[in-house]
Amino acid sequence: DEHVPTLFRKIKSGIFPIPEYLNKSVVSLLCNMMQVDPMKRASIEDVKKHEWFQKDLPEYLFPSPVEQ
């Protein structure tokens, strides 16, 4: 959105379009990540543990045990 106040209003509303072709698991993850209330919003740990993030994830994206 080119009008910044309008853009911020949209962000604060928490309403955003979700493409129909996305599977339910990724929609669930996106909705958790886009929560307006920061106390309800997914943390990095929540995202890393989410089923969609774990599914078919390339090995190089997993942190080594030493990094954890």
C-alpha positions in Angstrom: 0.0 0.0 0.0 1.5 3.4 -1.0 -0.4 5.3 1.8 1.7 4.5 4.9 -1.1 5.2 7.5 -3.4 2.9 5.5 -0.7 0.2 5.4 -0.3 0.5 9.2 -4.0 0.3 9.8 -4.1 -2.9 7.7 -1.2 -4.4 9.6 -2.8 -3.6 13.0 -6.1 -5.2 11.9 -4.4 -8.6 11.4 -6.5 -9.2 8.3 -4.7 -10.5 5.3 -5.5 -12.6 2.2 -4.6 -16.2 2.2 -4.2 -17.9 -1.1 -6.5 -20.9 -1.5 -3.7 -23.1 -2.8 -1.8 -23.1 0.5 -2.2 -26.2 2.6 -3.8 -26.1 6.0 -0.6 -26.6 7.8 1.2 -23.6 6.3 -2.0 -21.5 6.8 -1.9 -22.4 10.5 1.7 -21.4 10.8 1.2 -18.1 9.0 -1.8 -17.2 11.1 0.2 -17.9 14.3 3.1 -15.8 13.0 0.8 -12.9 12.0 -1.0 -12.6 15.3 -1.5 -8.9 16.2 -1.2 -9.6 19.9 2.5 -10.2 20.5 1.7 -12.4 23.5 -0.3 -14.8 21.2 2.2 -14.5 18.3 4.3 -17.6 17.5 7.9 -17.4 18.8 10.9 -18.6 16.9 10.7 -21.8 18.9 7.0 -22.2 18.0 7.8 -21.8 14.3 10.7 -24.3 14.4 8.5 -26.9 16.1 5.6 -26.4 13.8 4.7 -29.5 11.7 5.0 -27.6 8.4 8.5 -26.2 9.2 9.7 -29.7 10.2 8.2 -31.4 7.1 10.8 -32.1 4.3 13.1 -29.5 5.7 16.6 -29.7 4.2 19.3 -30.9 6.6 21.3 -27.7 6.3 18.4 -25.7 7.8 18.5 -27.7 11.1 20.9 -26.3 13.6 23.7 -28.6 14.8 23.3 -29.9 18.4 26.2 -27.7 19.5 24.3 -24.5 18.3 21.2 -25.4 20.3 
